[in-house]
Amino acid sequence: MGVITLHARVREMEGMCPQCGGASGRVHGRYVRRLADAAVGGWRTVLAVTVRRFKCVNSACAVVTFAEQVVGLTSPHARYTPVLRTMLTSIAVAMAARAGARLAARLGLLVAKDTLLRMVRALPEEPVGSVRVVAVDDFALRKRDRYATIVVDLERKRPIEVLEGRESGPVAAWLAGHPEIQIVCRDRARSYAEAARTGAPQAQQVADRWHVWHNLAEAVEKTVGAHHACIKTAYVDQPDEHPHDSPAQPTALPDGHLDVRGRNRKLVTRTIGRYSAVQDLVSQGRSLKGISRDLNLDYYSVRRYARAATLDELLATVTNRASKLDAHKPYLAQRVAEGCRNALQLFRELQARGYRGSSSTVGLYVRLLKQGSVPPPPPRPVPRPRRVTRWIMTDPGNMHPNDAHELKQIRIACPELDAAVEHVRAFATMMRHLHGEQLLSWIDSVRGHNLPHLRQFADGLTYDLDAVTAGLSLPWSSGQAEGQNTRVKLIKRQGYGRANFDLLRKRILQRN
């Protein structure tokens, strides 16, 4: 790549002293400054500017000599023109060091990656100014190890501060420096609630609706898991809706704890063993931490086993796992009952019906059917708790007719889940139409039913009642902060997760 060199000189007769501001025409000497400029047609461009050094004629000035500067072109010790510095800084903010240096080279701009980092760090910060509505949220610098807090101006839709850590102290100190703040949107973390209460007592706290809805979904999933036996009963009692895919003769339901070979699933066996061991130790009065040490299990796993009301609540998440063959098992059972024993032929028939699995799986299942080692599968598998939870949390107007029908059958078979569906839909209506004043009556209605997990969720809302009520009443939310966090993840990955906090903070605040 070639270099274009442009030679220039200053035509002014005098220079201005940068210290005292006096004019001087006494030339002390001359030298050539070489400034890199924006590329022309992909060629590097260099400005060779002949500048003079003047003597200051003011005897009271501490400066003896000074070099003349060209306004808009030169500055002391600069190697780049303002145009090129602006371009390189924009590249560094957008793409970080190594990637920015590679892009600059393609554009005819020769720069080192460390130079780009220095340019980002040298950027001046824009003053925050007056802020009325902010959202605070955390993001991981290193997952499960180090975190940081981002503060977003919801009216201007841009981040205005990044604080190291997610403790209440730094956030409270920053909020205290902005007494004009009127609304603080946050998630349901107690550290941010304490920070807003301490640093901005004049502000209205608003709990984010998405986080509240997510907490409700977790409570619903636990409720569905606790009543999974009712769901199984509902599917046993339901007739087959696809008679053309059903076996020739009615058969018993298979054990959901068995794999394709007809043996107990390892995960099921392990869950049963751990549940029994934890429950035995709990009945002996052992602490959860002690049980965790004895069984060499994670503390939270031990807590989950200890809090489970029944074993079925735990097995609901590990049984009835879907496989590519499940949808075709009724057809295989029917064909084997009709006398077809050729596994390869059955595999080709399944391929024509849309099967995308392997032939060995089909051959193994056909062999077990011929031996009578496993009973044929039911016409319709029992859905897992997470799928039923999705049906409950979905707007009825957006549900597929088949899903709506299955949810209706589950509600008929289980009064508790029927009540849970009513509570969820009432909460969704309240949240959609911003009727936060109905929250207390909703909590009372949940407490009137035997739904421990939903009741625990409702009781948790009372500890943060004002913020949750505001979140269900006001249009503000932390959605903009969540979007900024998504952008932060991209910035982190561009730096391979190795950027120091000061550099990461600069890139987050400067990139618009």
C-alpha positions in Angstrom: 0.0 0.0 0.0 1.4 3.4 -1.0 1.6 6.6 1.0 0.5 10.0 -0.1 2.5 12.8 1.5 1.2 16.4 1.4 3.7 19.2 2.3 2.3 22.4 3.9 3.4 25.4 5.9 1.8 28.2 7.9 1.5 31.6 6.2 0.8 33.7 9.3 3.6 36.1 10.2 3.2 35.7 14.0 2.4 33.0 16.5 0.4 33.2 19.7 2.0 32.2 23.0 -0.1 29.5 24.7 0.9 30.7 28.2 0.4 34.5 28.1 -1.5 34.8 24.8 0.9 37.4 23.4 1.8 37.6 19.8 5.4 37.1 18.7 7.1 37.4 15.3 10.6 36.3 16.4 11.3 33.0 14.9 13.6 30.7 16.9 13.7 27.8 14.5 11.7 25.5 12.1 11.0 21.8 11.9 8.7 19.4 10.1 5.7 17.7 11.8 4.4 14.6 10.2 0.7 14.0 11.0 -1.3 11.0 9.8 -4.6 11.9 8.2 -7.6 10.0 6.8 -6.8 7.7 3.9 -7.5 8.8 0.3 -8.7 6.0 -2.0 -7.3 3.4 0.5 -3.9 5.0 0.5 -2.3 6.2 3.7 -2.1 10.0 3.9 0.6 11.9 5.8 0.7 15.7 6.2 4.2 17.1 6.4 3.7 20.5 8.0 6.6 22.9 8.4 6.0 24.7 11.7 8.0 27.4 13.4 9.2 27.8 17.0 8.8 31.4 18.2 10.4 33.3 21.1 8.0 34.8 23.6 8.6 38.6 23.7 6.8 38.9 27.1 9.6 39.0 29.7 7.1 38.2 32.5 6.0 34.9 30.8 7.6 31.7 32.0 7.6 30.3 28.4 10.8 31.0 26.5 9.9 29.5 23.2 6.8 27.9 21.8 5.7 26.0 18.7 2.9 27.4 16.6 -0.3 25.3 16.3 -2.7 25.2 13.4 -6.3 25.5 14.6 -8.3 22.4 13.7 -5.2 20.5 12.5 -2.5 20.2 15.1 -2.3 20.0 18.9 0.7 19.5 21.2 2.4 16.1 20.8 -0.3 14.8 18.5 0.5 12.3 15.8 -3.0 12.3 14.2 -5.2 14.9 12.7 -8.5 15.5 14.5 -10.4 13.8 11.7 -8.3 10.7 11.9 -8.4 10.6 15.7 -12.2 10.8 15.6 -12.3 7.9 13.1 -10.0 5.7 15.0 -11.7 6.4 18.3 -15.1 5.5 16.8 -13.6 2.2 15.5 -12.0 1.5 18.9 -15.3 2.1 20.8 -17.3 -0.1 18.3 -14.9 -3.0 17.8 -12.3 -3.0 20.6 -8.6 -3.3 20.1 -7.5 -6.2 17.8 -10.6 -6.2 15.6 -10.4 -2.4 15.4 -6.8 -2.5 14.3 -7.6 -5.1 11.6 -10.4 -3.0 10.3 -8.3 0.2 10.3 -5.7 -1.6 8.3 -8.2 -2.5 5.6 -9.2 1.2 5.5 -5.7 2.3 5.0 -5.2 3.5 8.6 -2.1 2.1 10.3 -2.6 1.9 14.1 -1.6 -0.4 16.9 -4.2 -2.1 19.1 -2.7 -0.5 22.3 -3.1 2.9 20.7 -6.8 2.3 20.2 -7.1 1.3 23.8 -5.4 4.5 24.9 -7.8 6.5 22.7 -10.8 4.9 24.4 -9.5 5.5 27.9 -8.7 9.2 26.9 -12.3 9.9 25.9 -14.0 12.6 28.0 -17.2 11.5 29.8 -20.4 13.2 28.9 -21.9 14.9 32.0 -24.9 13.0 33.3 -27.0 16.2 33.9 -30.5 16.1 35.4 -32.1 12.6 35.5 -35.7 11.9 36.4 -36.3 8.2 35.8 -33.6 5.6 36.1 -33.3 1.8 36.0 -30.6 -0.2 37.7 -29.7 -3.8 36.9 -26.7 -6.0 37.3 -24.6 -7.9 34.8 -21.8 -10.5 35.2 -18.2 -9.5 34.7 -17.3 -13.1 35.4 -20.3 -15.3 36.0 -20.9 -16.4 39.6 -17.8 -14.4 40.6 -17.8 -10.7 39.8 -20.7 -8.5 38.9 -21.3 -4.8 38.0 -24.3 -2.5 38.0 -25.5 -0.5 35.1 -27.7 2.7 35.5 -29.9 3.6 32.6 -31.7 6.9 31.9 -35.1 5.6 30.8 -36.2 8.9 29.2 -33.0 9.3 27.1 -32.7 5.5 26.7 -29.0 5.3 27.3 -26.6 4.1 30.1 -25.3 6.9 32.2 -23.2 5.1 34.8 -21.5 1.7 35.4 -20.6 0.8 38.9 -18.4 -2.1 40.0 -20.2 -4.7 42.2 -23.9 -5.1 42.8 -24.0 -4.2 46.5 -26.2 -1.5 47.8 -23.4 0.9 49.0 -22.1 2.2 45.6 -25.6 2.4 44.1 -26.9 4.3 47.1 -24.0 6.7 46.9 -24.6 7.4 43.3 -28.3 7.9 43.8 -27.6 10.3 46.7 -25.7 12.5 44.3 -28.8 12.9 42.1 -31.6 14.1 44.4 -33.7 15.1 41.3 -34.5 11.4 40.6 -38.2 10.6 41.0 -38.5 7.0 39.9 -36.1 4.1 40.3 -36.9 0.9 38.3 -35.3 -2.3 39.5 -35.6 -6.0 39.8 -36.6 -7.7 43.0 -33.1 -7.9 44.5 -33.0 -6.7 48.0 -29.7 -4.9 47.6 -31.1 -2.5 45.0 -34.2 -2.0 47.1 -32.1 -1.0 50.0 -29.9 1.2 47.8 -33.0 3.1 46.5 -34.4 3.4 49.9 -31.2 4.8 51.3 -29.8 6.8 48.4 -33.1 8.1 46.9 -35.8 8.2 49.7 -37.7 10.7 47.6 -38.0 8.4 44.6 -40.8 5.9 43.8 -39.5 2.4 43.5 -40.9 0.3 40.6 -40.4 -3.4 40.5 -40.0 -4.7 37.0 -43.0 -6.5 35.6 -41.0 -9.1 33.7 -39.2 -10.2 36.9 -42.5 -10.5 38.7 -44.1 -12.5 35.9 -41.0 -14.8 35.8 -41.2 -15.4 39.5 -44.9 -16.3 39.0 -44.0 -18.8 36.3 -41.5 -20.5 38.6 -44.2 -20.9 41.2 -46.6 -22.3 38.7 -44.0 -24.8 37.4 -43.5 -26.0 41.0 -47.3 -26.3 41.4 -47.6 -28.3 38.3 -44.8 -30.6 39.4 -46.5 -31.1 42.7 -49.8 -32.1 41.0 -48.2 -34.2 38.1 -50.0 -37.3 39.4 -53.3 -35.6 38.6 -52.1 -34.9 35.1 -51.2 -38.5 34.6 -54.7 -39.5 35.7 -56.2 -37.1 33.3 -54.3 -38.6 30.4 -55.1 -42.2 31.5 -58.8 -41.3 31.5 -58.7 -39.6 28.1 -59.6 -41.6 25.0 -57.2 -41.7 22.0 -57.8 -38.8 19.6 -55.9 -40.5 16.8 -57.5 -43.9 16.2 -55.5 -44.5 13.0 -52.3 -44.4 14.9 -53.4 -46.5 17.9 -52.5 -50.2 18.4 -54.9 -52.8 17.3 -55.7 -53.8 20.9 -55.8 -51.7 24.0 -52.7 -52.1 26.2 -51.6 -50.9 29.6 -49.7 -47.6 29.9 -45.9 -48.0 30.0 -43.9 -47.1 33.1 -42.6 -43.5 32.5 -39.5 -44.5 34.5 -38.3 -47.0 31.8 -35.9 -46.2 28.9 -36.2 -47.6 25.4 -34.7 -50.9 26.6 -37.3 -51.4 29.2 -34.9 -50.7 32.1 -35.1 -48.2 34.9 -33.7 -44.9 33.8 -30.5 -44.1 35.6 -31.6 -40.5 36.4 -34.8 -41.9 37.9 -33.0 -44.5 40.0 -30.5 -41.8 41.2 -33.3 -39.4 42.1 -35.2 -42.0 44.1 -32.1 -43.0 46.0 -31.1 -39.4 46.8 -34.6 -38.5 47.8 -34.8 -41.4 50.2 -31.4 -40.7 51.7 -32.1 -37.0 52.2 -35.5 -37.6 53.7 -34.0 -40.2 56.1 -31.4 -37.7 57.3 -33.9 -34.9 57.6 -36.1 -37.1 59.8 -33.1 -37.7 62.1 -32.7 -34.0 62.6 -29.6 -33.4 60.5 -29.0 -29.9 59.0 -29.1 -29.4 55.3 -25.4 -28.4 55.3 -24.5 -31.5 57.2 -26.5 -33.6 54.7 -24.7 -31.9 51.8 -21.3 -32.9 53.3 -22.4 -36.4 54.1 -23.8 -37.2 50.7 -21.4 -35.0 48.7 -24.2 -33.1 47.1 -24.7 -29.4 46.4 -26.5 -27.6 49.2 -29.3 -26.4 46.9 -29.9 -29.9 45.5 -30.2 -31.1 49.1 -32.7 -28.3 49.8 -34.7 -29.3 46.8 -34.9 -32.9 47.9 -35.8 -31.9 51.4 -38.5 -29.5 50.4 -40.2 -31.8 47.9 -43.6 -32.9 49.3 -43.6 -36.1 47.3 -41.2 -38.1 45.2 -43.5 -37.6 42.2 -42.8 -33.9 42.4 -39.1 -34.6 41.6 -39.7 -37.4 39.1 -42.1 -35.2 37.1 -39.1 -33.4 35.6 -37.1 -36.5 34.7 -39.8 -38.9 33.4 -41.7 -39.0 30.1 -38.7 -37.5 28.3 -39.5 -37.0 24.6 -37.5 -38.8 21.9 -37.7 -38.8 18.1 -39.4 -42.2 18.3 -42.1 -41.4 20.8 -44.6 -40.1 18.2 -44.1 -43.2 16.1 -44.3 -45.9 18.8 -48.1 -46.4 18.5 -47.6 -47.1 14.8 -44.8 -49.6 15.5 -47.0 -51.4 18.0 -49.8 -51.6 15.5 -47.6 -52.9 12.7 -45.9 -55.5 14.9 -49.4 -56.7 16.1 -50.4 -57.1 12.5 -47.4 -59.4 11.9 -44.7 -57.2 10.4 -41.4 -58.3 12.0 -38.9 -56.7 9.6 -37.2 -53.8 11.5 -35.6 -52.4 8.3 -38.9 -52.3 6.5 -40.5 -50.6 9.5 -37.7 -48.1 9.7 -38.3 -47.1 6.0 -42.0 -46.8 6.7 -41.3 -44.5 9.6 -38.9 -42.4 7.4 -41.8 -41.9 5.0 -43.9 -40.7 8.0 -41.3 -38.1 9.0 -39.0 -40.0 11.4 -35.5 -38.5 11.6 -33.9 -40.9 14.1 -31.6 -43.8 13.6 -32.4 -47.3 12.4 -30.8 -48.9 15.4 -33.3 -47.3 17.8 -36.1 -48.6 15.7 -34.6 -52.1 15.6 -34.1 -52.2 19.3 -37.7 -51.1 20.0 -39.1 -53.6 17.5 -37.1 -56.4 19.1 -38.5 -55.5 22.5 -42.0 -55.4 21.2 -41.6 -58.8 19.6 -40.3 -60.2 22.9 -43.0 -58.5 24.9 -40.4 -57.0 27.2 -42.1 -53.6 27.3 -45.7 -52.7 26.9 -46.6 -50.5 23.9 -46.7 -46.8 24.6 -49.9 -44.8 25.3 -51.4 -43.0 22.3 -50.6 -39.6 23.9 -47.6 -39.1 26.2 -48.1 -37.2 29.4 -46.6 -33.7 29.0 -43.8 -32.5 31.2 -44.4 -29.9 33.8 -42.6 -27.2 31.9 -44.9 -27.7 28.9 -48.1 -27.5 31.1 -46.6 -24.4 32.7 -46.3 -22.8 29.2 -49.9 -23.6 28.5 -51.0 -22.0 31.7 -48.8 -18.9 31.2 -49.9 -18.4 27.6 -52.7 -16.0 26.7 -55.8 -18.1 25.9 -56.3 -16.1 22.7 -52.8 -17.1 21.4 -53.0 -20.8 22.3 -53.2 -23.6 19.7 -56.6 -25.4 19.8 -55.0 -28.7 20.7 -53.1 -27.1 23.6 -56.2 -25.4 24.8 -58.1 -28.7 24.7 -55.4 -30.6 26.7 -55.2 -27.8 29.3 -59.0 -28.0 29.6 -58.8 -31.7 30.3 -56.1 -31.2 32.9 -58.2 -28.5 34.7 -61.1 -30.9 34.8 -59.0 -33.6 36.4 -57.2 -31.4 38.9 -59.2 -28.7 40.8 -55.9 -27.2 42.2 -54.4 -26.6 38.8 -57.8 -25.2 37.7 -57.6 -22.7 40.5 -53.9 -21.9 39.6 -55.0 -21.2 36.0 -57.6 -18.7 37.2 -55.1 -17.0 39.4 -52.5 -16.7 36.6 -55.0 -15.3 34.2 -56.3 -12.8 36.8 -52.7 -11.7 37.4 -52.0 -11.3 33.7 -55.1 -9.2 33.2 -54.1 -7.0 36.1 -50.6 -6.6 34.8 -51.7 -6.0 31.2 -54.1 -3.2 32.1 -52.0 -1.7 34.8 -54.5 -2.3 37.6 -52.0 -2.5 40.5 -54.7 -1.5 43.0 -56.1 -5.0 42.7 -52.9 -6.7 43.9 -54.0 -7.1 47.5 -57.3 -8.7 46.6 -55.4 -11.1 44.3 -53.1 -12.1 47.1 -56.0 -12.8 49.4 -57.7 -15.0 46.8 -54.4 -17.0 46.4 -54.2 -17.5 50.1 -57.7 -19.0 50.0 -56.6 -22.1 48.1 -54.3 -25.0 49.0 -51.5 -24.0 46.6 -48.3 -23.7 48.7 -46.0 -22.5 45.9 -48.4 -19.9 44.7 -49.1 -18.8 48.2 -45.3 -18.5 48.9 -45.1 -16.3 45.8 -48.0 -14.1 47.0 -46.5 -13.8 50.4 -43.2 -12.7 48.9 -45.0 -9.9 47.1 -46.0 -8.4 50.4 -42.4 -7.8 51.4 -42.0 -5.5 48.4 -45.7 -4.5 48.1 -45.3 -0.8 47.2 -42.7 -1.4 44.5 -44.7 -4.3 43.0 -47.9 -2.3 43.1 -46.1 0.6 41.3 -44.7 -1.9 38.7 -48.3 -3.1 38.0 -49.6 0.5 37.9 -47.0 2.6 36.1 -45.8 2.4 32.5 -42.1 2.4 33.5 -40.2 -0.9 33.6 -36.6 -2.2 33.4 -36.9 -3.4 29.8 -34.5 -0.7 28.5 -31.9 -1.8 31.1 -32.3 -5.4 30.1 -31.7 -4.4 26.5 -28.6 -2.5 27.5 -27.4 -5.6 29.3 -27.7 -7.5 26.0 -25.5 -5.0 24.3 -23.0 -5.2 27.2 -22.7 -8.9 26.6 -21.7 -8.2 23.0 -19.1 -5.6 24.1 -17.7 -8.1 26.6 -17.4 -10.9 24.0 -15.6 -8.5 21.6 -13.0 -8.1 24.3 -12.9 -11.8 24.9 -14.1 -11.2 28.4 -10.6 -9.9 29.4 -11.1 -6.1 29.4 -10.4 -4.2 32.6 -13.3 -2.6 34.3 -12.3 1.0 33.3 -12.1 0.1 29.6 -15.4 -1.8 29.7 -17.1 1.0 31.4 -15.8 3.5 28.8 -17.1 1.4 25.9 -20.5 0.9 27.5 -21.0 4.6 28.2 -19.5 5.9 24.9 -21.2 3.6 22.5 -24.6 5.0 21.5 
